[in-house]
């Protein structure tokens, strides 16, 4: 039998300084080739959209217990994966038999990854040499990801730190914006037009300014409290932005908590918006609406009485399976794109989308062409995400007389920025704020 790897050196000629975990893993596989039938179970925690610390703790405990009971060895990888090398078994070794792990992990992660194949790979060293070799090569060439167990729960003092920082920081330096589009038929092709532009606080910027190691979003209760503390500053900033909004700019959207929507401060904000001729869209997280349905209903009535569009955002695929967002009576519902939608058919999700109504859906977090293609194939015409940002930038560069001095990336970053410091290099701010040329004609494939 030919070896998977050459007898000397790391796989693929990796240098001696190659990552320790990956190098030890490759060496262990090389030794296992000479000592009988072995297999590798690779748990792809890096494939999870929102990995949580408990994912690694529970999975690591299961794999380590299996390794100790069956003479195996566990290898943590830089990208977050956990790889177990163990002897091939027949499934008769009890609950900890490695043969039962695929079923266990499929159940454990079904809420985050319904497809078992997306979270776990099983390779027989003797029969799956090519696939195993490609996996190790990819590990050696991949950038490291944060170790999941190092993501700590943020300190409650984070909220007070943010409050102190906001008192001395320009609000524009902490915010970002993103434009949503609608794709429309035009002859034999399609065109797009800006739908709305959303202004939000950049959590990444807040954390970098505060040197917070953990993401505040890991704790939903702390995150909600933080959002409530930030809402007054956001409303103040939005009023100033609306007063300077150029003609033809898309409607503005902002995220607010239900507690803020029922406050006297929001009453004043709404009156001032109407006085200057604007009714911005208000986005409320699905988890907020579910947490306090009676308060949400009161907030919805308040918004509708003033003609402010209401948007339910943060609807995951799992939430779409469990609930019917249409019952919240919102004007739009923002569904989070996930790559697993394009991996295989999902009849239940397609039925849920049809039940909601494609005319009310915005497919957000559209980070690639696959998201847009999937949406169009299912009748969805409204999109938001990084791929949309690039599409808009390409449209601007095509018609902007100053485009020769800019790259696609620069145009994209300046459109997402709110701070004048980042936007000052744009020589056509009017076009930047409108999203794309007034002709709104950019054919799409």
N, C-alpha and C positions, 0 to 999 in steps of 0.2 A: 504493500500500500504506500502510495506517495504521501509525503507529509504535506500538511496544509501550508506550513512555512518552511523556509530553508532551515537547515539544522543549526546555523549560527546567525546571530543578529536578530533584531526585532523585525516584525513583518513589514514587507515593503521597503526594507532598508532604512527603517527609522533610526535616527541617530541615537547614541547612548543617552542623550539628555531628553529623550522622549518622555511624555507624562508617565509618572510612576505607576498609577493604577492600570493604565492601558498596557504598559510594558510587562508588568507582572501577570496580567491577564493572558497576554500572548504567550509568555513563557510557560504558564500553567497548562495552556491548551497543547503546546508542543510536547510537554511531558506526558499529558494524558493520552496522546496518540500512541504511546508505546506501552500503555498499561491497561488496555481493554476498551470496552465500549462506554463512551461518555457523551454527555449532552450539555448544551448551554441554554439557559433560560434568561433572556434579556428583558428586563422590565423597563419600558421606555417612559420614565417619568417626565423626561424633557418634552414629550409629545403632548402632555396635558396643557390645555389652554390657560388654566389658572391653577398651577400646582400649589398645594398647601403644605405646611410643615407636617401635618399628621399623615399625609400620603407616604412620605418617606419613612416616618417612624413605624407605621403599621407594616408597610411592605418590607422594610428592613428587618423587622422582628420576625416575620414569617419566613423570609428567605434565610436568615441566619439560623433559625431553629431547624429548618430543613437541612441546611448545610451541616450542622453539628450532628444531626441524627443519621445522616446518610453519607458521611465522609466527603462532603462537598466543600467548596470554597466560594466565598462571596467577594465580589470586586465592585467597589463604587467607582463610577466614571465621572470625568469632569463635566459632562453635559447633563448630569443628573440621573443617568441610567444606573440600574443595579444589575449586574450580571452574575448568575449563579452557575458554577461549573460543578457537575455532579455525575455520578454513574447513571446510566439508563436503567430505569426500573419498570416493573410490569403493573404498577398500580395497586399491589397487594400489601404495601408496607404501612397501611394505616392512614390516618388523616394527614400526617406530615409527609406522605410519599410525594416526591417531586411530580409525579404524573397528575396529581390533583391540583397543582398550582394554577394552571391555565383557567380552570373552572372557578377557583377561589378569587383570582384577580379580576376575572370578568365580572363577577358579582360585586367585588369591592369598588371597582371603578366604573360601573355601568352608568352612573349619573354624569360622569365627566367624559367618558369615552364609551359609547354604546357598542362600538365594534371591538371585540377582544383582540383581533389581529393588530389593531392600532396601538395597543398598550403592551403586548407581550409577544415575543418571538421565541420559538423553540427550535434549536438546531441540533441535529445529531452530528457529532464530529466526523464520523465515518462517511455519512451520506450527504451532508450539506456543507461540504468544504468551501465551495465557491461563495455561498451566501455569508458564511461566517468570516471568511477572509475579507469580503467587502465591508462587513460591519466594523471589523477592527480597523481597517484602513480609514473608514469614515471617522471613527473615534479619534484617531491620531491627527486627523486634519481639521477637526472641528474646534471652534472657539469654546472656551469653558463657559459654563452657566453657573449662576449663584447656587451654592449648595443649599438644598431646601431646608436642612436642619439649622442652617445659620440665619434663617429669616425669623427674627424674633417678633413677639407681639410688641407693638409700639407702646411707649410709656404714656400714661395719661397727661404728663406734663407737656406732651406735644401740642395740645390745644393752646395752652398758655404761651408756649413758645411762638406759635403762629400769631396769636393776638399781639404779642410784643413786636414781632417782625412787621406786621401789617401797619403798625403805627408809624413806622419809619421807612417804609418801602413804597415806591410808586406801584400802584395796583396794576398798571399796564405791563410791568416787568414780570408779573406772576400769572398772567392770563394768556390764553391762546384762542385761536378761532379756526373753524373748519366749515367749509361750504358744502352743502348738500345739493345734489343735482337731480333733475328729472330727465329721463331719456325718452324722446318722442319719435314716432315714425316720420320720415320725410322722404317721399318717393320710394325708391328701392332701398334706401339706407335709413339711418337714424341721426338725429341731432340731439343735443343736450342743452339745457338751460339751467341756470342757478335757481335753486328752490328756496333755500334759506341759509343763513350763516349763523353758526352757534358759537357763542363765547363762553368759555369755561375757565376755571382755575386749572393751572397745570400742576398736577400732584407731584410730578417729577421735579419741577422747579422748586416747589415748596420744600420737598425733602432734601434737595441739594443745598438749599439755602440754610436749612436747619441742621444739616449733617445727621439726619435721622437714618439709621441703618435699615430699619424695617419699614415696609410700606404701610401707610395708615389704612389702606383699604383691606388689609388682613383682618382688621377688627371692624365689622360693620357698624357697631354701636358707636365706637369712637369716630369713625368716618362720618356718620350722620350728625353727630354733635359738632364736629369740625365744620361740616358744610353749613350748619345753621349759624355758626359764628362768622362764616365768610359771606353769607348772603347779603347783609347790609352793605358791605363794601362793593360787592358785585352790582347791586342795584344802583348804587351811586355812580359807579363807573359806566354802567350801561346808559344812564341818562345823559351823561356827557358824550358818549359815543353816538347816541341817537341825534343829539343836537348838531353833530358834525357830519351826519351820514349824507353822502352824496346822492344826487338823484339817480334813480335806477338801481340802487344797491338792493340786494335781496333782503327780505324780512329778517330781523334779528331774532334769535332764540337764546334763552338762558335757562339754566337748571336751578330750581329752587326747591326747598323742602316744604312739606305741607305746613309745618309750624310757621314758616315765614309767610306763606300764602294767606294764613289766617290772622296775620299780625296787622297792627295799625301802620307799621312802616310800609307794608306792601300796598295798603290803601292809598297812601300818599304817593308812592311810586307809580301806581296805576293811573292816578289822576294826572300826574305830571306827564306821563307818556301820552295820554290822550290829548292833553293840552298842546303838545308839540306835534300832534298828528301821527302818532305811531302806536301800534298795538303789537308788541313783541310776542312771539310764541313762548309758552312756559312749558318746560319739560320736567316731568316728575318720574322718579325711578319706580319701577314696578314694585320693588320690595317696600317702598314707602306707601304706595297705594294699598297694598295687601296688609301692611302692619296696622293701619288705622283707616278702615273703609268709611266710617261715618265722617271722620274729619276730611278724608279725601273728597267725599261727596259735597261737603260744604265748600271746600276750596274750588271744586269744579264749578259749582253754581256761581261763585264769586267771579271766576274767570269768564264764564259764558255770559254773564250779565254785562261785562265790559267789552265783549267781543275779542278776547285774547284767545288765540288758538291753544289747545291743550294737547300735549304729546306725552304718551307713556313710553319711557325709554328703559333700556337695560333688560329687554326680554330675551332670555337665553333659549336655546333649543329645548332644554329640559323644562323650562317654565311654559313654553308653548305646548309641550306634551301634557302638562298637568293642569293648565288653566286656559281660560278663554279671555284674552285681553280685550276683546270687543265689548265685554260687559262693563268696562270702565267708562265708556262713552267719550273716548278721546277722539280728537280730529285725526291724529296720526299715531301709529305704533311703530317703535324702532326695534327691529329684531337684530340681534347680534349675529353676524356671519360666523360660521365655523367651517373649517375645511372638510370636516367629515360629511357635510351636506353634499359635496361634490364627489365624495369617494364612492358612494353606492346609493341606490334608490332608498328613499325614506317615505313610503306611502302615507304613514301617519302624520308626518310633518307637513307634507304637501296638502293633505286634507285639512290640517289646522290652518295653514296659510289661506286656503280657499275659504274656509269658514270665517276667517277674519276679514277677508276682502283685500285684494291686492291694491285697490285704490287708496287704502289707508296705511300701507306698509312703507317704511323706509328701511332698507337693508343697510345697517351701519357696520362699522369696522370692516368695510370692503377693502381689504388690503391687497387684493390681486385680481387679475382678469377673470379668474374662475368665479369669483363672487358675482361680478357683473353678469357674466354669461349665465350662471345659474338663475339669477333673478329674472333676467329677460326671458329665459326659457319657461319660467313659471308665471309670467305676466307682471312681475314686479318692475316698476319703472323708476323708483326713487332710491338713490344710493348716497352713502356717505362713508368716507374712509380715505386712507393714504393713496389708494389707487385712483380714487376720484380727484384727490388733490393734484396728482400728476397729470391727469387728463385736462383739468382746468388750466394748469400751468402751460401745457402744450398749446392749448387754444389761445392763451394770451400771447405767447411768444410768436405764434403764427401771424398775428395781426398787429402787434405792438411795434411802433416805429423805433423804439429804443431797445428792441430785443437783442441787437447785436452785442450789447454789453452784458448780457445775462445768460446764465445757464438754466436748465430745467430745474435743477435742485435749488438754485438761488431764488428763482421765482416761486417755487413751492414753499420754501421756508419763509419768505417775506409775506406771502399771503396768510400763513398761519400765525404770524407774529402780530402782536398788538402794540408792543413797545416801539416808539418812534426811533429808538436806537437801531433796531434791526431793520425797520422799514425805510430808513432814510436813503439807502442806496438805490431804491426803486425810483426811476425817473418818470413813472406813469402811475401815480397812486390812485388816480380816478379809476383806471382800468383794473387795478389790483383790488379795489374795494367792490367793484361791480361783479367780480368773479371771472367774467369772460366778456368778450366783445358784445356790444348791443345787438349785433346781427344774430348772435346765438346759433350760428351754423357751423358745427364741426361734425362732419360725417363720421360715423363709427362703423366698424366692421360688423 
